[in-house]
Amino acid sequence: MSQQRQIGVTVLPEYLQYEGVEAVLDNLMQRAGVTAVATSPYVMQLADEQTGVREPPADAGAGEVRLLDRPLWEGKRELWVKTSPSFIPDESLYAGLRYQPAKPDELTRREGHVVADFIEAAQARGLEVYFQVQAAIPPGYRVQFGGPVEEDIPRLPDGSLPRKRVANNGSLASPHIIQYQHAFIRDLLRHYPEIDGIRFDWPEYPPYFLDSSFFDFSDHAKTAADRLGYRFDQMQADSLALYQKLNGGLTNADLENWLDEDCQAANFTVWLNDHYPGAAAMLLMKAQLSKELLAGFRKTMNEEDKAGVELAPSAFPPPWSIISGMNYSLAAKYCNSVSVKLYGMHWSMILRAYGDQLLAANPGISESLLVRALFKFLDIADSEPPARLKDIYYPGPDEPHLNGPHAQARKIAAARKLARPMPIYALAHGYGPTEDFRARMQVATDISPDGVWINRYCYLNDDKLDIIGQCAVGCTT
């Protein structure tokens, strides 16, 4: 029998407040033809630069070119905002925990109902409704707000703190992070018992910067390594040696080996295990920590008598997932689905960040060789890469994203192969020019037979909503 694919859009509460619940749902259903929606458990208001954070997110500075396609208050496409929970947290669930939920306030009391209103109205129209929350950034309501205390921040192999980050995730090995997340899940499910699923963002170590790829050597990670049977000292020594190799010992011969199809070094995991087995073991341990995090989420949901509520995280695509700890095979034991991010603007940002660091640390290497090696390893484009790093950057609102349909297809195919039989959804991003979005949306629907999610409504003007509907026509399998 034919089964409709899931077509979902994330619409955050500020648009429910500004445009209205019914107007948003009319747009999503009549234009985009969605079958599912996601939102988050907060409400928003305008702030100033001193008291608020930028919307849209600045992505550690690289994303400051981003503007909203759908204006918010005062017709602004860039604004400073602050948030409050959409519900009154049950403080007893968090008693004695290091992390506490955000305090409800007048905004909560005045406008918090909009989230429950949206859930009820969307389900009345036959849509599935999910929450999108953070997997390891307390209090978890929204990516720009919150983060871990110093003790719970992932560490580099030398024990130092990272200098710069995009994702403010805590250590997945921190019991304090995990305890808070479990309390948060219980709180959400008790306040919103009708929710269909929870989409956790980043249940992994997001490798936006090269340094972030070398997490986690915190004290929490050492405790986890001892418990799981890993040799922390070897992992630390080999990871530090690899870090020093990349940051001062990289040669053109190394890059040429990476570019040689017949060279074993082209197989990253084989090469890593041969030369830096402790670093390879750290990748395995990160996968175990991500799996344990997801298993704990599922167990908590089941304990709340919510076995039917879907666990549906979003994560990095291969090969980044090898570095981040998102093992799709392990995730399939506990998750109902995983959405794989096909975010072209982030791909160029990441490649540029890696390249800038490596080129600065290894002044004798060929820039063009380095760019080619990074493109090959990350597998993010179909065409010949540019020769210079300056030509790779976070695109502005009117510039196309760096990606290729075949590269995207390979990433989804790799994730699906690992995850079977768990559904894998392509997660497309709405940011960017309309015709570029059309091409990316068409690729996402073509390569992802299980369905497609789009992040997020703020970047979807009416033309883009129509494009989703056009691409989604006939989405059956």
PEDA-V618357 format. One record per residue. N is the residue number from 0. RES is the residue in three letters. SS is DSSP state (h for helix, s for strand, l for the rest). PHI is phi as a letter, one per 30 degrees, with the letter a starting at -180 (999 if undefined). BURIAL is 1 if it has 16 or more other ideal C-beta (glycine too) atoms within 10 Angstrom, else 0. Layout:
n=N res=RES ss=SS phi=PHI burial=BURIAL
n=N res=RES ss=SS phi=PHI burial=BURIAL
This chain:
n=0 res=MET ss=l phi=999 burial=0
n=1 res=SER ss=l phi=d burial=0
n=2 res=GLN ss=l phi=b burial=0
n=3 res=GLN ss=s phi=d burial=0
n=4 res=ARG ss=l phi=d burial=1
n=5 res=GLN ss=s phi=d burial=1
n=6 res=ILE ss=s phi=b burial=1
n=7 res=GLY ss=s phi=b burial=1
n=8 res=VAL ss=s phi=b burial=1
n=9 res=THR ss=s phi=d burial=1
n=10 res=VAL ss=l phi=b burial=1
n=11 res=LEU ss=l phi=d burial=1
n=12 res=PRO ss=h phi=d burial=1
n=13 res=GLU ss=h phi=e burial=1
n=14 res=TYR ss=h phi=d burial=1
n=15 res=LEU ss=h phi=d burial=1
n=16 res=GLN ss=h phi=d burial=1
n=17 res=TYR ss=h phi=d burial=0
n=18 res=GLU ss=l phi=d burial=1
n=19 res=GLY ss=l phi=j burial=0
n=20 res=VAL ss=h phi=e burial=1
n=21 res=GLU ss=h phi=d burial=0
n=22 res=ALA ss=h phi=d burial=0
n=23 res=VAL ss=h phi=d burial=1
n=24 res=LEU ss=h phi=d burial=1
n=25 res=ASP ss=h phi=e burial=0
n=26 res=ASN ss=h phi=e burial=1
n=27 res=LEU ss=h phi=d burial=1
n=28 res=MET ss=h phi=d burial=1
n=29 res=GLN ss=h phi=d burial=0
n=30 res=ARG ss=h phi=c burial=1
n=31 res=ALA ss=l phi=c burial=1
n=32 res=GLY ss=l phi=i burial=1
n=33 res=VAL ss=l phi=d burial=1
n=34 res=THR ss=l phi=c burial=1
n=35 res=ALA ss=s phi=a burial=1
n=36 res=VAL ss=s phi=b burial=1
n=37 res=ALA ss=s phi=b burial=1
n=38 res=THR ss=s phi=b burial=1
n=39 res=SER ss=l phi=b burial=1
n=40 res=PRO ss=l phi=d burial=1
n=41 res=TYR ss=s phi=b burial=1
n=42 res=VAL ss=s phi=b burial=1
n=43 res=MET ss=s phi=b burial=1
n=44 res=GLN ss=s phi=b burial=1
n=45 res=LEU ss=s phi=d burial=1
n=46 res=ALA ss=l phi=b burial=0
n=47 res=ASP ss=l phi=c burial=0
n=48 res=GLU ss=l phi=d burial=0
n=49 res=GLN ss=l phi=d burial=0
n=50 res=THR ss=l phi=c burial=0
n=51 res=GLY ss=l phi=b burial=1
n=52 res=VAL ss=s phi=b burial=1
n=53 res=ARG ss=s phi=d burial=1
n=54 res=GLU ss=s phi=b burial=1
n=55 res=PRO ss=l phi=d burial=1
n=56 res=PRO ss=l phi=e burial=0
n=57 res=ALA ss=l phi=d burial=1
n=58 res=ASP ss=l phi=h burial=1
n=59 res=ALA ss=l phi=h burial=1
n=60 res=GLY ss=l phi=j burial=0
n=61 res=ALA ss=h phi=d burial=1
n=62 res=GLY ss=h phi=c burial=1
n=63 res=GLU ss=h phi=d burial=0
n=64 res=VAL ss=h phi=d burial=1
n=65 res=ARG ss=l phi=d burial=1
n=66 res=LEU ss=l phi=b burial=1
n=67 res=LEU ss=l phi=d burial=1
n=68 res=ASP ss=l phi=d burial=1
n=69 res=ARG ss=l phi=c burial=1
n=70 res=PRO ss=l phi=d burial=0
n=71 res=LEU ss=l phi=c burial=1
n=72 res=TRP ss=h phi=e burial=0
n=73 res=GLU ss=h phi=i burial=0
n=74 res=GLY ss=h phi=i burial=0
n=75 res=LYS ss=l phi=d burial=0
n=76 res=ARG ss=l phi=c burial=0
n=77 res=GLU ss=l phi=b burial=0
n=78 res=LEU ss=s phi=a burial=1
n=79 res=TRP ss=s phi=c burial=0
n=80 res=VAL ss=s phi=b burial=1
n=81 res=LYS ss=s phi=b burial=1
n=82 res=THR ss=s phi=b burial=1
n=83 res=SER ss=s phi=b burial=1
n=84 res=PRO ss=s phi=d burial=1
n=85 res=SER ss=l phi=d burial=1
n=86 res=PHE ss=l phi=b burial=1
n=87 res=ILE ss=l phi=c burial=0
n=88 res=PRO ss=l phi=e burial=1
n=89 res=ASP ss=l phi=d burial=0
n=90 res=GLU ss=h phi=d burial=0
n=91 res=SER ss=h phi=d burial=0
n=92 res=LEU ss=h phi=d burial=1
n=93 res=TYR ss=h phi=c burial=1
n=94 res=ALA ss=l phi=e burial=0
n=95 res=GLY ss=l phi=i burial=0
n=96 res=LEU ss=l phi=d burial=1
n=97 res=ARG ss=l phi=d burial=1
n=98 res=TYR ss=l phi=c burial=1
n=99 res=GLN ss=l phi=b burial=0
n=100 res=PRO ss=l phi=d burial=1
n=101 res=ALA ss=l phi=d burial=1
n=102 res=LYS ss=l phi=d burial=0
n=103 res=PRO ss=l phi=d burial=0
n=104 res=ASP ss=l phi=b burial=0
n=105 res=GLU ss=h phi=d burial=0
n=106 res=LEU ss=h phi=d burial=1
n=107 res=THR ss=h phi=e burial=1
n=108 res=ARG ss=h phi=d burial=0
n=109 res=ARG ss=h phi=d burial=0
n=110 res=GLU ss=h phi=b burial=1
n=111 res=GLY ss=l phi=e burial=1
n=112 res=HIS ss=h phi=d burial=0
n=113 res=VAL ss=h phi=d burial=1
n=114 res=VAL ss=h phi=d burial=1
n=115 res=ALA ss=h phi=d burial=0
n=116 res=ASP ss=h phi=d burial=0
n=117 res=PHE ss=h phi=d burial=1
n=118 res=ILE ss=h phi=e burial=1
n=119 res=GLU ss=h phi=d burial=0
n=120 res=ALA ss=h phi=d burial=1
n=121 res=ALA ss=h phi=d burial=1
n=122 res=GLN ss=h phi=d burial=0
n=123 res=ALA ss=h phi=d burial=0
n=124 res=ARG ss=l phi=c burial=0
n=125 res=GLY ss=l phi=i burial=0
n=126 res=LEU ss=l phi=c burial=1
n=127 res=GLU ss=s phi=d burial=1
n=128 res=VAL ss=s phi=b burial=1
n=129 res=TYR ss=s phi=b burial=1
n=130 res=PHE ss=s phi=c burial=1
n=131 res=GLN ss=s phi=c burial=1
n=132 res=VAL ss=s phi=b burial=1
n=133 res=GLN ss=s phi=d burial=1
n=134 res=ALA ss=l phi=d burial=1
n=135 res=ALA ss=l phi=a burial=1
n=136 res=ILE ss=l phi=b burial=1
n=137 res=PRO ss=l phi=e burial=1
n=138 res=PRO ss=l phi=d burial=1
n=139 res=GLY ss=l phi=j burial=1
n=140 res=TYR ss=l phi=d burial=1
n=141 res=ARG ss=l phi=a burial=1
n=142 res=VAL ss=l phi=d burial=1
n=143 res=GLN ss=l phi=d burial=1
n=144 res=PHE ss=l phi=c burial=1
n=145 res=GLY ss=l phi=j burial=1
n=146 res=GLY ss=l phi=k burial=1
n=147 res=PRO ss=l phi=d burial=1
n=148 res=VAL ss=l phi=d burial=0
n=149 res=GLU ss=h phi=e burial=0
n=150 res=GLU ss=h phi=d burial=0
n=151 res=ASP ss=h phi=c burial=1
n=152 res=ILE ss=s phi=d burial=1
n=153 res=PRO ss=l phi=e burial=1
n=154 res=ARG ss=s phi=c burial=1
n=155 res=LEU ss=l phi=d burial=1
n=156 res=PRO ss=l phi=e burial=1
n=157 res=ASP ss=l phi=d burial=0
n=158 res=GLY ss=l phi=i burial=0
n=159 res=SER ss=l phi=d burial=0
n=160 res=LEU ss=s phi=d burial=0
n=161 res=PRO ss=l phi=d burial=0
n=162 res=ARG ss=l phi=d burial=0
n=163 res=LYS ss=l phi=b burial=0
n=164 res=ARG ss=l phi=b burial=1
n=165 res=VAL ss=l phi=c burial=1
n=166 res=ALA ss=l phi=c burial=1
n=167 res=ASN ss=l phi=d burial=1
n=168 res=ASN ss=l phi=d burial=1
n=169 res=GLY ss=s phi=d burial=1
n=170 res=SER ss=l phi=d burial=1
n=171 res=LEU ss=l phi=d burial=1
n=172 res=ALA ss=l phi=c burial=1
n=173 res=SER ss=l phi=d burial=1
n=174 res=PRO ss=h phi=d burial=0
n=175 res=HIS ss=h phi=d burial=1
n=176 res=ILE ss=h phi=d burial=1
n=177 res=ILE ss=h phi=d burial=1
n=178 res=GLN ss=h phi=d burial=1
n=179 res=TYR ss=h phi=d burial=1
n=180 res=GLN ss=h phi=e burial=1
n=181 res=HIS ss=h phi=d burial=1
n=182 res=ALA ss=h phi=d burial=1
n=183 res=PHE ss=h phi=d burial=1
n=184 res=ILE ss=h phi=d burial=1
n=185 res=ARG ss=h phi=e burial=1
n=186 res=ASP ss=h phi=d burial=1
n=187 res=LEU ss=h phi=d burial=1
n=188 res=LEU ss=h phi=d burial=1
n=189 res=ARG ss=h phi=d burial=0
n=190 res=HIS ss=h phi=d burial=1
n=191 res=TYR ss=l phi=b burial=1
n=192 res=PRO ss=l phi=d burial=0
n=193 res=GLU ss=l phi=d burial=0
n=194 res=ILE ss=l phi=d burial=1
n=195 res=ASP ss=l phi=d burial=1
n=196 res=GLY ss=s phi=a burial=1
n=197 res=ILE ss=s phi=b burial=1
n=198 res=ARG ss=s phi=c burial=1
n=199 res=PHE ss=s phi=d burial=1
n=200 res=ASP ss=s phi=c burial=1
n=201 res=TRP ss=l phi=i burial=1
n=202 res=PRO ss=l phi=d burial=1
n=203 res=GLU ss=l phi=a burial=1
n=204 res=TYR ss=l phi=c burial=1
n=205 res=PRO ss=l phi=d burial=1
n=206 res=PRO ss=l phi=c burial=1
n=207 res=TYR ss=l phi=d burial=1
n=208 res=PHE ss=l phi=c burial=1
n=209 res=LEU ss=l phi=e burial=1
n=210 res=ASP ss=h phi=d burial=1
n=211 res=SER ss=h phi=d burial=1
n=212 res=SER ss=h phi=d burial=1
n=213 res=PHE ss=h phi=c burial=1
n=214 res=PHE ss=l phi=d burial=1
n=215 res=ASP ss=l phi=b burial=1
n=216 res=PHE ss=l phi=b burial=1
n=217 res=SER ss=l phi=d burial=1
n=218 res=ASP ss=h phi=d burial=0
n=219 res=HIS ss=h phi=d burial=1
n=220 res=ALA ss=h phi=d burial=1
n=221 res=LYS ss=h phi=d burial=1
n=222 res=THR ss=h phi=d burial=0
n=223 res=ALA ss=h phi=d burial=1
n=224 res=ALA ss=h phi=d burial=1
n=225 res=ASP ss=h phi=d burial=0
n=226 res=ARG ss=h phi=d burial=0
n=227 res=LEU ss=h phi=c burial=0
n=228 res=GLY ss=l phi=i burial=0
n=229 res=TYR ss=l phi=c burial=1
n=230 res=ARG ss=l phi=d burial=0
n=231 res=PHE ss=h phi=d burial=1
n=232 res=ASP ss=h phi=d burial=0
n=233 res=GLN ss=h phi=d burial=1
n=234 res=MET ss=h phi=e burial=1
n=235 res=GLN ss=h phi=d burial=1
n=236 res=ALA ss=h phi=d burial=0
n=237 res=ASP ss=h phi=d burial=1
n=238 res=SER ss=h phi=d burial=1
n=239 res=LEU ss=h phi=d burial=1
n=240 res=ALA ss=h phi=d burial=1
n=241 res=LEU ss=h phi=d burial=1
n=242 res=TYR ss=h phi=e burial=1
n=243 res=GLN ss=h phi=d burial=0
n=244 res=LYS ss=h phi=d burial=0
n=245 res=LEU ss=h phi=d burial=1
n=246 res=ASN ss=l phi=c burial=0
n=247 res=GLY ss=l phi=k burial=0
n=248 res=GLY ss=l phi=c burial=0
n=249 res=LEU ss=l phi=d burial=1
n=250 res=THR ss=l phi=b burial=0
n=251 res=ASN ss=h phi=d burial=0
n=252 res=ALA ss=h phi=d burial=0
n=253 res=ASP ss=h phi=d burial=1
n=254 res=LEU ss=h phi=d burial=1
n=255 res=GLU ss=h phi=d burial=0
n=256 res=ASN ss=h phi=d burial=0
n=257 res=TRP ss=h phi=d burial=1
n=258 res=LEU ss=h phi=d burial=1
n=259 res=ASP ss=l phi=d burial=0
n=260 res=GLU ss=l phi=d burial=0
n=261 res=ASP ss=l phi=d burial=0
n=262 res=CYS ss=l phi=d burial=0
n=263 res=GLN ss=h phi=d burial=0
n=264 res=ALA ss=h phi=d burial=1
n=265 res=ALA ss=h phi=d burial=1
n=266 res=ASN ss=l phi=c burial=0
n=267 res=PHE ss=h phi=e burial=0
n=268 res=THR ss=h phi=d burial=0
n=269 res=VAL ss=h phi=d burial=0
n=270 res=TRP ss=h phi=d burial=1
n=271 res=LEU ss=h phi=d burial=1
n=272 res=ASN ss=h phi=d burial=1
n=273 res=ASP ss=h phi=d burial=0
n=274 res=HIS ss=h phi=c burial=0
n=275 res=TYR ss=l phi=b burial=1
n=276 res=PRO ss=h phi=d burial=0
n=277 res=GLY ss=h phi=d burial=1
n=278 res=ALA ss=h phi=d burial=1
n=279 res=ALA ss=h phi=d burial=1
n=280 res=ALA ss=h phi=d burial=1
n=281 res=MET ss=h phi=d burial=1
n=282 res=LEU ss=h phi=d burial=1
n=283 res=LEU ss=h phi=d burial=1
n=284 res=MET ss=h phi=d burial=1
n=285 res=LYS ss=h phi=d burial=1
n=286 res=ALA ss=h phi=d burial=1
n=287 res=GLN ss=h phi=d burial=1
n=288 res=LEU ss=h phi=d burial=1
n=289 res=SER ss=h phi=d burial=1
n=290 res=LYS ss=h phi=d burial=1
n=291 res=GLU ss=h phi=d burial=1
n=292 res=LEU ss=h phi=d burial=1
n=293 res=LEU ss=h phi=d burial=1
n=294 res=ALA ss=h phi=d burial=1
n=295 res=GLY ss=h phi=d burial=1
n=296 res=PHE ss=h phi=d burial=1
n=297 res=ARG ss=h phi=d burial=1
n=298 res=LYS ss=h phi=d burial=0
n=299 res=THR ss=h phi=d burial=1
n=300 res=MET ss=h phi=d burial=1
n=301 res=ASN ss=h phi=d burial=0
n=302 res=GLU ss=h phi=d burial=0
n=303 res=GLU ss=l phi=d burial=1
n=304 res=ASP ss=l phi=i burial=0
n=305 res=LYS ss=l phi=b burial=1
n=306 res=ALA ss=l phi=d burial=0
n=307 res=GLY ss=l phi=d burial=0
n=308 res=VAL ss=l phi=d burial=1
n=309 res=GLU ss=s phi=d burial=1
n=310 res=LEU ss=s phi=c burial=1
n=311 res=ALA ss=s phi=b burial=1
n=312 res=PRO ss=s phi=d burial=1
n=313 res=SER ss=s phi=c burial=1
n=314 res=ALA ss=s phi=a burial=1
n=315 res=PHE ss=l phi=d burial=1
n=316 res=PRO ss=l phi=d burial=1
n=317 res=PRO ss=l phi=d burial=1
n=318 res=PRO ss=l phi=d burial=1
n=319 res=TRP ss=h phi=e burial=1
n=320 res=SER ss=h phi=d burial=1
n=321 res=ILE ss=h phi=d burial=1
n=322 res=ILE ss=h phi=d burial=1
n=323 res=SER ss=h phi=d burial=1
n=324 res=GLY ss=l phi=j burial=1
n=325 res=MET ss=l phi=d burial=1
n=326 res=ASN ss=l phi=c burial=1
n=327 res=TYR ss=h phi=d burial=1
n=328 res=SER ss=h phi=d burial=0
n=329 res=LEU ss=h phi=d burial=1
n=330 res=ALA ss=h phi=d burial=1
n=331 res=ALA ss=l phi=d burial=1
n=332 res=LYS ss=l phi=d burial=0
n=333 res=TYR ss=l phi=b burial=1
n=334 res=CYS ss=l phi=c burial=1
n=335 res=ASN ss=l phi=d burial=1
n=336 res=SER ss=s phi=a burial=1
n=337 res=VAL ss=s phi=b burial=1
n=338 res=SER ss=s phi=c burial=1
n=339 res=VAL ss=s phi=c burial=1
n=340 res=LYS ss=s phi=d burial=1
n=341 res=LEU ss=s phi=c burial=1
n=342 res=TYR ss=l phi=c burial=1
n=343 res=GLY ss=h phi=d burial=1
n=344 res=MET ss=h phi=d burial=1
n=345 res=HIS ss=h phi=d burial=1
n=346 res=TRP ss=h phi=d burial=1
n=347 res=SER ss=h phi=d burial=1
n=348 res=MET ss=h phi=d burial=1
n=349 res=ILE ss=h phi=d burial=1
n=350 res=LEU ss=h phi=e burial=1
n=351 res=ARG ss=h phi=d burial=1
n=352 res=ALA ss=h phi=d burial=1
n=353 res=TYR ss=h phi=d burial=1
n=354 res=GLY ss=h phi=d burial=1
n=355 res=ASP ss=h phi=d burial=0
n=356 res=GLN ss=h phi=d burial=0
n=357 res=LEU ss=h phi=d burial=1
n=358 res=LEU ss=h phi=d burial=1
n=359 res=ALA ss=h phi=d burial=0
n=360 res=ALA ss=h phi=d burial=1
n=361 res=ASN ss=l phi=b burial=1
n=362 res=PRO ss=l phi=d burial=0
n=363 res=GLY ss=l phi=d burial=0
n=364 res=ILE ss=l phi=d burial=1
n=365 res=SER ss=l phi=d burial=1
n=366 res=GLU ss=h phi=d burial=0
n=367 res=SER ss=h phi=d burial=0
n=368 res=LEU ss=h phi=d burial=1
n=369 res=LEU ss=h phi=d burial=1
n=370 res=VAL ss=h phi=d burial=1
n=371 res=ARG ss=h phi=d burial=1
n=372 res=ALA ss=h phi=d burial=1
n=373 res=LEU ss=h phi=d burial=1
n=374 res=PHE ss=h phi=d burial=1
n=375 res=LYS ss=h phi=d burial=1
n=376 res=PHE ss=h phi=d burial=0
n=377 res=LEU ss=h phi=d burial=1
n=378 res=ASP ss=l phi=h burial=1
n=379 res=ILE ss=l phi=c burial=1
n=380 res=ALA ss=l phi=b burial=1
n=381 res=ASP ss=l phi=c burial=0
n=382 res=SER ss=l phi=c burial=0
n=383 res=GLU ss=l phi=d burial=0
n=384 res=PRO ss=l phi=d burial=1
n=385 res=PRO ss=l phi=d burial=0
n=386 res=ALA ss=l phi=d burial=0
n=387 res=ARG ss=l phi=b burial=0
n=388 res=LEU ss=h phi=d burial=1
n=389 res=LYS ss=h phi=d burial=0
n=390 res=ASP ss=h phi=d burial=0
n=391 res=ILE ss=l phi=c burial=1
n=392 res=TYR ss=l phi=a burial=1
n=393 res=TYR ss=l phi=d burial=1
n=394 res=PRO ss=l phi=d burial=1
n=395 res=GLY ss=l phi=d burial=0
n=396 res=PRO ss=l phi=e burial=0
n=397 res=ASP ss=l phi=c burial=0
n=398 res=GLU ss=l phi=c burial=0
n=399 res=PRO ss=l phi=d burial=0
n=400 res=HIS ss=l phi=d burial=1
n=401 res=LEU ss=l phi=d burial=1
n=402 res=ASN ss=l phi=a burial=1
n=403 res=GLY ss=l phi=b burial=0
n=404 res=PRO ss=h phi=d burial=0
n=405 res=HIS ss=h phi=d burial=0
n=406 res=ALA ss=h phi=d burial=1
n=407 res=GLN ss=h phi=d burial=1
n=408 res=ALA ss=h phi=d burial=1
n=409 res=ARG ss=h phi=d burial=1
n=410 res=LYS ss=h phi=d burial=1
n=411 res=ILE ss=h phi=d burial=1
n=412 res=ALA ss=h phi=d burial=0
n=413 res=ALA ss=h phi=d burial=1
n=414 res=ALA ss=h phi=d burial=1
n=415 res=ARG ss=h phi=d burial=1
n=416 res=LYS ss=h phi=d burial=0
n=417 res=LEU ss=h phi=d burial=1
n=418 res=ALA ss=h phi=d burial=1
n=419 res=ARG ss=l phi=e burial=0
n=420 res=PRO ss=l phi=c burial=0
n=421 res=MET ss=l phi=d burial=1
n=422 res=PRO ss=s phi=d burial=1
n=423 res=ILE ss=s phi=c burial=1
n=424 res=TYR ss=s phi=c burial=1
n=425 res=ALA ss=s phi=d burial=1
n=426 res=LEU ss=s phi=c burial=1
n=427 res=ALA ss=s phi=d burial=1
n=428 res=HIS ss=s phi=c burial=1
n=429 res=GLY ss=l phi=d burial=1
n=430 res=TYR ss=l phi=d burial=1
n=431 res=GLY ss=l phi=k burial=1
n=432 res=PRO ss=l phi=d burial=1
n=433 res=THR ss=h phi=e burial=1
n=434 res=GLU ss=h phi=d burial=0
n=435 res=ASP ss=h phi=d burial=1
n=436 res=PHE ss=h phi=d burial=1
n=437 res=ARG ss=h phi=e burial=1
n=438 res=ALA ss=h phi=d burial=1
n=439 res=ARG ss=h phi=d burial=1
n=440 res=MET ss=h phi=d burial=1
n=441 res=GLN ss=h phi=d burial=0
n=442 res=VAL ss=h phi=d burial=1
n=443 res=ALA ss=h phi=e burial=1
n=444 res=THR ss=h phi=d burial=1
n=445 res=ASP ss=h phi=d burial=0
n=446 res=ILE ss=h phi=c burial=1
n=447 res=SER ss=l phi=b burial=1
n=448 res=PRO ss=l phi=d burial=1
n=449 res=ASP ss=l phi=d burial=1
n=450 res=GLY ss=s phi=k burial=1
n=451 res=VAL ss=s phi=b burial=1
n=452 res=TRP ss=s phi=c burial=1
n=453 res=ILE ss=s phi=b burial=1
n=454 res=ASN ss=s phi=c burial=1
n=455 res=ARG ss=l phi=b burial=1
n=456 res=TYR ss=h phi=e burial=1
n=457 res=CYS ss=h phi=d burial=1
n=458 res=TYR ss=h phi=c burial=1
n=459 res=LEU ss=l phi=c burial=1
n=460 res=ASN ss=l phi=d burial=0
n=461 res=ASP ss=h phi=d burial=0
n=462 res=ASP ss=h phi=d burial=0
n=463 res=LYS ss=h phi=d burial=1
n=464 res=LEU ss=h phi=d burial=1
n=465 res=ASP ss=h phi=d burial=1
n=466 res=ILE ss=h phi=d burial=1
n=467 res=ILE ss=h phi=e burial=1
n=468 res=GLY ss=h phi=d burial=1
n=469 res=GLN ss=h phi=d burial=0
n=470 res=CYS ss=h phi=d burial=1
n=471 res=ALA ss=h phi=d burial=1
n=472 res=VAL ss=l phi=e burial=0
n=473 res=GLY ss=l phi=i burial=0
n=474 res=CYS ss=l phi=d burial=1
n=475 res=THR ss=s phi=b burial=0
n=476 res=THR ss=l phi=b burial=0
